[in-house]
Amino acid sequence: MKKTFTLGKLAATITLATAALSTGLGSMAVSAQPTLSEAEFDKATELYFQRCAGCHGVLRKGATGNNLEPKETLKKGQERLEKIIAWGTEGGMNNFDDIFNEEEISLLATFIQMEPPVPPEMSLQMMKDRTKQYVALEDYPTKPLHGRNWKNFFVVIERDAGQAAIIDGDKHEIVAHIDTGYAVHVIKGSENHKTDKNDDTVGRFWYTIGRDGKVNKIDLWQTPDKMLVAETQMAYDARDIAVSGDGKYVIAGGYWPPHFVIMDGKTLEPLKVVSSRGINVDGEYVNEARVAAIYTTPNEPTWIVAIKELGQMWQVDYSDIANLRIEQMDTAKFLHDGFFDPSGRYFQIAANASNKMVVVDTKERKLEKMIDVASLPHPGPGANWVDKECGPVGGTTHLGIGEVSVWGNDPIKHADQAWKLCYTVQTDGAGVFIRTHPDSQYVWADQLKHPEPEIQQSVQVFDKDTREIVKTIRVTEEEGKAALHMEFNQDGSEVWVSVWNRADASNPTGEIVVYDSETLEEITRIKGLTTPTGKFNVYNRMNHKT
Amino acid sequence: MKKTFTLGKLAATITLATAALSTGLGSMAVSAQPTLSEAEFDKATELYFQRCAGCHGVLRKGATGNNLEPKETLKKGQERLEKIIAWGTEGGMNNFDDIFNEEEISLLATFIQMEPPVPPEMSLQMMKDRTKQYVALEDYPTKPLHGRNWKNFFVVIERDAGQAAIIDGDKHEIVAHIDTGYAVHVIKGSENHKTDKNDDTVGRFWYTIGRDGKVNKIDLWQTPDKMLVAETQMAYDARDIAVSGDGKYVIAGGYWPPHFVIMDGKTLEPLKVVSSRGINVDGEYVNEARVAAIYTTPNEPTWIVAIKELGQMWQVDYSDIANLRIEQMDTAKFLHDGFFDPSGRYFQIAANASNKMVVVDTKERKLEKMIDVASLPHPGPGANWVDKECGPVGGTTHLGIGEVSVWGNDPIKHADQAWKLCYTVQTDGAGVFIRTHPDSQYVWADQLKHPEPEIQQSVQVFDKDTREIVKTIRVTEEEGKAALHMEFNQDGSEVWVSVWNRADASNPTGEIVVYDSETLEEITRIKGLTTPTGKFNVYNRMNHKT
């Protein structure tokens, strides 16, 4: 069963937003405007939603991308807009001529000169109606039903297939492809902070969040055909998910509607919805205030929820969801993704429109500090290690520049270095992901955002002690492919790098390349994957090794 | 300077909400619909905003009143709608034929069949631009500039004049009429929970909130001509205001935009805006989720904020407004107004669509209990006293029935009676306000909601021990006038009752009638007031006597 992405229900209830109508009069002054047929408008709505809304917003108010309301786009006109979509801009917009054909580019250029359709809300009841149990709770196995070492499984996003692959890390074998939501952004494992980290149930359940708001629960103890055990939908557009430290709840964040939803960790039954619409750090109301990222705090009974357009970090306490405690911290725009320091107390997150790393103190539940860094920080899973001079440090790649920023992150024992830039490493190209492991001498950075194929296909590795790049690894040389996202295996002996089959995204022609983490030599290639993206090693993610 | 209420800025920026347009097409199917000229539409918008929006909402989704969107109103049609507006309904809507003329009724009946205009947002910067100091902080007097006993002043809302009267309680003299916002709903005094209640600055400053969102600061130490010391505007439509326990901040709640604003208690400079839009207790998103009431918690550094349409009580901590802590408690719809128990720990508030009194434990910051009571509870300032059988009790009047509900409110020493209905008192008519005083044997209830003039003009007094009504006092016999709202003076020897000149609201023909609190005999009448409504005795309000 291959899932196709459809906006059917969405399109059916779409209504036109406020247009250039004169106030309350029966007569309506409609100027000569770009028009589309209903079918064209629906197609453009779907294309825009899939490829443009992430940066520009469904209401097109702009965030990471520019404002695309008619007041801005009509000034540019059809021809100029088509060129921008096809070729991108110096301001950071990608070229889309390898993703859209000419007709689609023309359609989108017209569409964005028209008033944006406002997607509908989604009530708690609608989410409940979409909740399914594929395996009844009483039928869950009491021990793994296969002989594999599931603690070294990798759960891998197959972005454009709407699937997650389960890969046996010991054997480098694909165990299953599991149907999930469309273009899964993140997958998080079940936790239990109160028990021994070696508690057998920790990391057993994994929760996927699709771009389409679908949440799927995966049971790694099951046989491959039954690993998908439950499903729901909590939004039309979503990005992140997390599990509570006691494993009791799952929380997922919506781009649209802008809200987060707390679900039962066992059944995915939605329990509570909280709006993220609010007033941003500049004092202005934002209707499309999206939940960019959600993380479980290791030491507190809370989640950290990043409200992108508000520039606010919310710390949400799950001890008593009927009397929900939230700290709303004013930080900086636009919050994107982040990671904890090794103590688990401090959360370091990119505010990419402000070129800052924001640090939250989850113990005091307040903003700790903001660190100025280079253009568009984006750490992905992030990296922490120990620098000889600065002590414990964290690092991030940047979407805007080929640089890794490294800052001190131990305010207790290295107060002088804490939350100050320690050093930077120049890489060949702007990247999206950085990664290391406590037992490794090296830090890995990808260069996915560089326009040149050779650089986009290479990752760079630098030494924690010398701070120098020791190797540039060309992960693939095939046309239309790019290298991204690194993940260590259970014992830290291997580094897995994804090869994205961007130009052939509907076929399983992507792969994961496995490297020896010491010699940096290739070990093997795991083939048969469709646009493999984020990879989550069960043991590493559950032990918060970065 | 007489203030007139204008929606000028509002109307100028009004845009039409989503209409019955087909999805994204150039052609628009507009059916034959009721129409108004632009001038008529603007007038109807203003009338609706002043008189209808309070119950039906500016977006007309309904709350206390019915949904008035075209999908509902078009079915009824012009003639039926005019009759409803003129005569009211059995369901609880007032008759408006004594407030609107025939032309206005016709206008409104047409207006509510058209799509509701959506009022604009209000940014923090807009509020800052509207902030004024009439008296510079350095010019504030260091001691009272008059010889009057200002602790027995009454600050009195003159509703339809857009003013507040300052009345000398010792001398029964009007000291000043101060220009405020339109139709002030509530006035709150400066507090300082950390100091002795007899600290001379406690109760010195009073903050008014107008229906039009205007906030005015009054200094009772000033000479009458300079008592108005600062002003701002924090919404287009607002209802309540409160001061922090340390006197540092003022908070006001908006009906539109739906938000609350934290201001500097000294200058009224707006500091922070928080949206109250959210998901209600039924799991549905509410755009117009209005802040109905805000109170300072006596024992915690917090405010209690009632989000009417969400059915949520928010406890907002002002210790660190940059990292704002809020507990969002699921309770019941639609929250209206309430009062503390004598300990100051429990807050008792009416959920009038659920016929419940909701009790919040402000120490634990959670819902304590919900008490089922009769139709549409409305306590106004509320009343606490000691019942011989049930121990400490609280009581409320009801908008929907001539009854006072009385419940136990001491869960520590009278756990068996706590949060259970103790007894009810039948009155002649449904009322809005209840009031008593610790030194008084009696509880007073008005009957403002009863349609018969004789009952509307009478208040009833019952004995705390016998639970029986001991006197029905006809406060006025003049046509077009009604009796409402009671307040005790500083030493508890007098009870002041307002006489509303409803039919002659643009002239100062209202009055306050002063009664002896023991003999229940009339002492005097204070004349020259325009629609006197809520009255706030400085000493009583600062000492939380109810």
Interface residues (C-beta under 8 A of the other chain):
Chain A: A11 I14 T15 L16 A17 T18 A19 L21 S22 T23 G24 L25 G26 M28 V30 Q33 T35 L36 S37 E38 F41 D42 T45 M114 E115 P117 V118 E121 S123 L124 Q125 P257 H259 P270 K272 V273 V274 S275 R277 G278 I279 D282 G283 E284 Y285 D320 A322 N323 L324 R325 I326 E327 Q328 M329 D330 R365 K366 L367
Chain B: A11 I14 T15 L16 A17 T18 A19 L21 S22 T23 G24 L25 G26 M28 V30 Q33 T35 L36 S37 E38 F41 D42 T45 M114 E115 P117 V118 E121 S123 L124 Q125 P257 H259 P270 K272 V273 V274 S275 R277 G278 I279 D282 G283 E284 Y285 D320 A322 N323 L324 R325 I326 E327 Q328 M329 D330 R365 K366 L367
